[in-house]
């Protein structure tokens, strides 16, 4: 999804809402521009080989969700990836929940954003502020589920990349707070170009036939929250069908 972009007849704002109704299909451009992948439940450790293969393909934008990298390993994972793939900027956000899984291990929520320096030579990470009224545990989780990076292309265009791992449908409060946080951020950015990728934890009604109640109902509520988000940001968003070839072109000094 691209936000705060010029609207034209080829990319109407409402067109990408229709894309939400398409499920179970994969569309690939001849030139891969962006990759978004939820690696859970195998986490980064169990998906390491495939993650590395994704980096080897060299897409300009890589957004991974549910990588479950604990804080104690965050820096070592980042250093390892930068050593093997020095042409990528690597950013990892992580947070540990007080809740524990069946093995009595605390849940770890984290996302990883990697931007290719040949296409995006200048990158910085920015913090997305939260509401003071938000519950502390949800605020803490959002810190691991949401990453915002500011990058400038070789052509001089500035983008903000939002990598989001939305709460599951069973946590409606968390989903609402996540949408409120991202909506507040987007509406304050005015004319900045924002591209959002990630796992929105929603499903089209046609995909819900094999879900038992109350999960079916929970997913329906999650979809309604997404629709509300789309409605609230309709002046700022439309689907990103394609990233301009001219925008994501490697700089001459780094092109190989």
C-alpha positions in Angstrom: 0.0 0.0 0.0 1.3 3.4 -0.9 0.2 6.5 1.0 0.2 10.2 0.2 0.8 9.7 -3.5 -0.5 11.5 -6.5 -3.8 10.0 -7.7 -4.4 9.4 -11.4 -6.8 7.4 -13.6 -4.5 4.5 -13.7 -4.2 4.2 -9.9 -7.5 5.2 -8.4 -7.6 5.2 -4.6 -10.5 2.8 -4.5 -8.9 0.2 -6.8 -6.8 -1.4 -4.1 -9.7 -2.0 -1.8 -11.0 -4.4 -4.5 -7.6 -6.2 -4.3 -8.4 -7.2 -0.7 -11.1 -9.5 -2.1 -8.5 -11.5 -4.0 -7.1 -14.4 -2.0 -4.9 -17.4 -2.6 -3.1 -15.8 -5.6 0.4 -14.5 -6.1 1.4 -11.9 -8.5 5.0 -11.3 -9.4 6.6 -8.5 -11.4 9.4 -9.4 -13.8 11.7 -7.3 -11.7 11.1 -8.0 -8.0 10.8 -4.8 -6.0 9.6 -5.8 -2.6 9.2 -8.9 -0.5 6.9 -9.2 2.6 6.9 -12.5 4.5 5.6 -13.7 7.9 8.2 -16.3 8.8 6.4 -17.6 12.0 6.0 -20.0 13.6 9.5 -21.1 12.5 10.9 -17.7 13.6 14.2 -16.3 12.1 16.2 -19.2 13.5 14.2 -21.9 11.8 13.8 -19.9 8.5 17.4 -18.6 8.3 18.3 -20.5 5.1 15.2 -19.2 3.2 15.7 -15.7 4.6 19.2 -15.7 3.3 18.0 -16.9 -0.1 15.6 -14.0 -0.2 18.4 -11.6 0.5 20.5 -13.2 -2.2 17.8 -12.4 -4.8 18.5 -8.7 -4.1 15.1 -7.1 -3.9 15.2 -3.4 -2.9 12.8 -3.9 0.0 12.5 -6.8 2.4 9.9 -6.8 5.2 9.8 -9.8 7.5 7.2 -10.3 10.3 7.1 -12.6 13.3 10.8 -13.2 13.2 10.8 -13.7 17.0 14.3 -12.4 17.6 14.8 -11.7 21.3 16.5 -8.5 22.5 19.6 -10.4 23.6 20.1 -11.7 20.0 19.0 -8.6 18.1 22.4 -7.1 17.6 24.1 -10.4 16.8 21.5 -11.2 14.1 21.9 -7.7 12.6 25.7 -8.0 12.5 25.6 -11.4 10.9 23.2 -10.2 8.2 25.2 -7.1 7.5 28.4 -9.2 7.3 26.9 -11.6 4.7 24.9 -8.9 2.9 26.8 -5.7 3.4 24.7 -3.9 0.7 21.6 -4.0 2.9 20.5 -1.6 5.7 19.1 -3.8 8.4 16.6 -2.7 11.1 15.0 -5.0 13.7 12.4 -4.0 16.3 11.6 -6.5 19.1 9.5 -6.6 22.2 8.9 -9.3 24.8 5.4 -9.9 26.1 4.7 -10.9 29.7 2.5 -13.7 28.3 4.1 -17.1 27.8 3.5 -19.9 25.4 2.9 -23.6 26.0 6.6 -24.2 26.7 6.5 -21.4 29.4 8.6 -19.2 27.2 7.7 -15.5 26.9 6.3 -14.4 23.5 8.7 -12.3 21.4 7.3 -10.0 18.8 9.7 -8.6 16.2 9.8 -7.4 12.6 12.9 -7.1 10.3 13.2 -4.4 7.6 16.0 -4.6 5.1 16.6 -1.9 2.4 19.1 -2.3 -0.4 21.7 0.5 -0.3 22.1 0.6 -4.1 18.5 1.6 -4.5 18.1 3.5 -1.2 21.5 5.0 -0.3 20.3 7.0 2.7 18.2 5.3 5.4 17.3 6.1 9.0 14.9 4.5 11.5 12.2 6.7 13.1 9.9 6.0 16.1 6.1 6.0 15.7 4.6 7.6 18.9 1.8 5.8 20.8 -1.2 7.2 22.7 -0.6 7.8 26.4 -4.0 6.1 27.0 -2.8 2.8 25.6 -2.4 -0.1 27.9 1.3 -0.6 28.7 1.4 -4.3 27.5 -0.1 -3.3 24.1 2.2 -0.4 23.8 5.2 -2.7 24.4 4.0 -5.2 21.8 3.5 -2.5 19.2 7.1 -1.5 19.7 8.0 -5.0 18.4 5.3 -5.3 15.8 5.8 -2.0 13.9 8.8 -0.5 12.3 9.1 2.8 10.4 12.2 3.7 8.3 12.9 6.8 6.3 14.8 6.3 3.1 15.9 8.3 0.1 16.2 6.8 -3.4 19.2 7.4 -5.7 16.8 9.7 -7.7 16.3 11.9 -4.6 12.7 10.8 -3.7 12.1 10.2 0.0 9.9 7.3 1.2 8.8 6.1 4.6 8.5 2.3 4.9 6.1 0.8 7.4 6.6 -2.8 8.3 3.6 -4.0 10.3 2.7 -7.2 12.1 -0.9 -6.7 13.1 -2.3 -8.3 16.3 -4.3 -11.5 15.6 -8.1 -11.4 15.4 -8.4 -12.8 18.9 -7.0 -9.5 20.3 -9.4 -6.9 19.0 -8.1 -4.2 21.4 -4.6 -4.6 20.2 -5.8 -4.5 16.5 -7.7 -1.3 17.2 -4.7 0.3 18.9 -2.4 -0.7 16.0 -4.7 0.8 13.4 -5.1 4.0 15.5 -1.4 4.3 15.9 -0.7 3.9 12.1 -3.6 6.1 11.1 -2.4 8.9 13.4 1.1 8.6 12.0 0.0 8.6 8.4 -2.4 11.6 8.7 0.4 13.7 10.2 2.9 13.0 7.4 1.1 15.3 4.9 2.8 14.9 1.5 5.3 12.3 2.5 5.4 9.1 0.5 4.6 6.1 2.7 4.6 2.5 1.7 3.1 0.0 4.1 3.9 -3.8 4.0 3.3 -6.6 6.4 0.9 -9.1 7.8 -2.5 -7.4 8.5 -4.0 -10.6 10.1 -7.2 -10.4 8.1 -9.0 -12.7 5.7 -11.5 -12.2 3.0 -14.9 -13.8 3.8 -14.4 -16.3 1.0 -11.4 -17.6 2.9 -13.2 -18.1 6.2 -15.5 -21.0 5.3 -13.3 -23.6 7.1 -12.9 -21.5 10.3 -15.0 -22.5 13.3 -16.8 -20.0 15.5 -15.8 -17.9 17.3 -12.7 -17.5 15.1 -14.8 -16.8 12.1 -16.5 -13.9 13.9 -13.1 -12.6 15.2 -11.7 -12.5 11.7 -14.8 -10.7 10.5 -14.3 -8.1 13.2 -10.7 -7.7 12.1 -11.8 -7.1 8.5 -14.2 -4.4 9.8 -11.3 -2.7 11.6 -9.3 -2.8 8.3 -12.2 -1.3 6.4 -12.5 1.5 9.0 -8.7 2.2 8.6 -9.1 2.4 4.8 -12.0 4.7 5.1 -10.2 7.0 7.6 -7.1 7.2 5.4 -8.9 7.2 2.0 -7.6 10.7 1.2 -4.1 9.5 1.6 -3.9 5.9 0.2 -4.3 3.7 -2.8 -2.9 0.3 -3.7 0.7 0.1 -4.8 0.4 -1.8 -8.0 4.0 -1.1 -9.0 6.9 0.9 -7.7 8.2 3.1 -10.4 11.2 1.8 -12.3 12.6 5.3 -12.3 12.3 5.6 -8.5 14.0 2.4 -7.5 16.9 2.4 -9.8 20.4 1.7 -8.4 22.8 4.6 -8.2 25.5 4.5 -10.8 28.2 4.3 -8.1 26.8 1.2 -6.6 25.4 -0.5 -9.7 27.1 -3.8 -10.6 
